[in-house]
Amino acid sequence: MDFGRPQQGERVRLRMRSLYILPTRFGWLWLAGTVLLQVVGIQMQSNGPLLLSFLMLSLFLLALHLTHFNLQGVELSCGVPAPGFADAPVAYPIRLRCPGPSEGVRLRLAGKEPDLPLSLPPGEHELLLRWSPPGRGWQRPGLLRIQTTAPLGLFCCWARWQPAASQLIYPARRAGPVRLLASATAPLVGERAVASQRDGSDDWRDLAPHRPQDSPTRLAWKLLAQGRGEYTKRFRDLPEAAPLLAPEPGVPLEDALEHLSERIWRLHGQGLSYGLELPGQSVSPGRGLVHRDQCLAALAWCR
Amino acid sequence: MSRAAAPLQWLTMGLLALGLLGLTPTLSLSLLAVGLVVLTALKLREARRIEERRTVALLQLVCAGLLAALQPELGPSLLQGLAILLALAGLLALELGAGPDWRVLLRRSLQVLLAALPIALVLFLLLPRMMPFTNLGWGQGMGAVTGLSDTMEPGAIARLGVSRDAAARVAFPGGGGPAPMDQRYWRVLVHERFDGQSWRSTTPRIGIPPAALPVEAPQPARPGEGIQLWLTEPSGLAAVPWSGRGRPLSPDLRLRRNGELLNQSPGSQRRVYALTDSATPDDWRSQPPRPINLALPRGENPRLEALADGWQRLGDDRERLRAAERWFRSQAFRYTLEPGPLPRQAPLDSFLFETRLGFCGHYASAFTTLMRAAGVPARVVSGYRGGQWIQPLGGTGYVDLRQADAHAWSEVWLQGEGWRRVDPTAWADGDPLASAAVAGVSRSSTGPWGWVQQQWWGLDVAWARWWLGYDRDRQEALISRLLGDRRQWLGLVVLLAVGLCLAASLGGLGWLGRRRRGDPLRLELERTLRILADQGVTPQAGETLPDFAERLAQLRPTLASPLGAFVALYQRQRFAPGPSRARSKETRRLGRALRRSLKNGESVREAVQRGRS
């Protein structure tokens, strides 16, 4: 049972018109059991099976509403998805706002196995769904299906939604040849001057009066201990010899980008500096988390 | 899937297996039920996935339904109800995630069942019933045999065991009651064939075929007509006990010419049937005797025949009867349960003229033979005599018949009067009924256990009356009473009632769900704060609870002590390592006391104003 008009938009509220409900296979089996007991009761003129069969029918009617109430009024919205790599499943955040208790809720992205059922108390919840993106760039996880069969498993109530927020996907990390541009192997005289303008985290450069918003790790404790007042250390990145990475010529662009992605990941892991030179854009050498993400994003967008 | 799912489902299987123990193994439907329970257990054993577990829960419900058809009595019904509750809890455990434990699941299951019950009852009570499709003979078979037997041969019994097992119960729901103790005879079998040793009944052993039943449904009881509601334990006989007066009310009853009441349902089951308590015009008593009522193998008991020949010279059957009674009373007959065996040759001669020791069978057999030999049509009747009147705490009183009440007596045909009951046992010394009547001693089993049993059987009678007795006719009567001649509205009424019940159930479940939400301690505090807010006092920003309480106590000194106690306990509970049931109860109690004094005393607002002035 996977049909129905998918809802669009950043935020969707599940109502009568967006929720679908049908008996599960077990529900039909349950009805068959009800009929069987009815036949036994009529044939034997016995009250017990008759009442039990009516009880089961009544539970069936009740379950129709209880299952529907689990999703009725639930508000779905997208969180801010963190970037991920194309080679591994990435987490996509979904926010749920339940007006009442929602039981047995399962969320499933297209082509994935449904998650374990969750029983959500009323209130706001953020759930992370894992999905495997098909490639790099801005990607959307496709159709999200939210369903529940609680409390008795007799009915399946579901809704379909196309979450609007895109997730930035970096190229997959695959080891391979990368072109190191010679011009970037040694720092230029001019570059040093430019680099020294920027604040970084590598080299201690200067002292400035301490402000409350400054990190205590940068406090000049020695000066403080000497009673010379509170000062914050200023750092800058080292404009050392940094490779300027570029796609290897002769390798298809997608493969080359994957090699670059792996190389950037590795260099960042080793704490080294690097720059990036891509057709149409370049990132000057540097290091740190922000720099790495900047480079990877450039790879993801590269055309 | 909750961890409690597997234990709950296995527990349900255990209850169902327990229910199987009470089944009669020879019924075809019993075999089906046993098979289904075994298959369900095997399925549960190998089930891994949720879908398979769900199927197991459904199979368990179907098993419970089959058991309900086979054992509709009160005790087994309670067991089946418990099994249904647990099966449903097992099903809930599969759907509600890993969180809830078995207590939560049982409570949920009970809530859901209670919510579903109103709709089920509406459908059960009002939806017109269908007749059985065909008579497949389900439930027919041989059955257990108890106290009464269709052959009576007292001479072969040296010692009669007394069983205190239950035989039957009869209630009088329309008012009235049983006959006085010495007139309480409940007839079952009529033994007309005598071969010199044993008396045989002509009743078929198995239930009467449906064709033998009257085609037209019995007339319902008229207002003012008393009703006897019978509940008999399995006996293996087609004939069922009755008082000899009255008209059958249940459609599966048939009255034979000789005064036997036959029941269509198999004798291996408990049976429930109803009779009116009034005399009928075509009474079996006035059915003339047949040659078989005089048949006697001559020469078996020569001394007996010689005695009867003397009476034959008397002109009238009544004279002969009186002569026999005189003779019996003049001899030293004594009632005993251990008379010893009688010889194969001339057993009745030996009893009448030598041992003179015997129980009811001996007396009835000897007297009936004497009467036949004297030319008076006579027959032996077996059934029950006496029975104890029991009035349970609530509900209708009933007569409790035990197997030990089984009795045999005679009936003789008197011209102009019809069949008259004669109980020769009453002429012997030591007749238990006579001595009990003289001494006024109740022979009920005393002690608390006996009392509990009597109450339980009182419930059982009520159950039989309201639950087992609710059939098509009762339903028709109910619908007529509700709708009168506007039967065409029945469908609409049922739909409307179902809709209303559904709305009420859903509302009730929603309310229960909300009630459980939140921390009980916090709820208790908020309830109190709300009342204070109504009276114009609210905590200020940043004010702690003890500070607020202190401020309040200054405004209203009378409130100081309940407020102090409540706040202290709240603080202790709030920072306790774990919740304690006794303490939460105590908090609730203190909270209630505080709110009461808040509502009763002067309002805080007045106190505030007084403080300012």
Interface residues (C-beta under 8 A of the other chain):
Chain A: R25 F26 L29 W30 G33 L36 L37 V39 V40 G41 I42 Q43 M44 Q45 S46 N47 G48 P49 L50 L51 L52 S53 F54 L55 M56 L57 S58 L59 L61 L62 H65 L66 F69 G100 P101 E103 G104 L116 P117 L118 S119 P121 P122 T149 A150 P151 L152 G153
Chain B: L29 I50 E51 R54 T55 L58 L61 V62 A64 G65 L66 L67 A68 A69 P72 S77 Q80 I84 L88 L91 L92 L94 E95 L96 G97 A98 G99 R108 V112 L113 A115 A116 L117 P118 I119 A120 L121 L123 F124 L127 R129 M130 M131 P132 F133 L136 W138 G139 W467 L468 Y470 D471 V498 L502 S505 L506 L509 G510 G513 R517
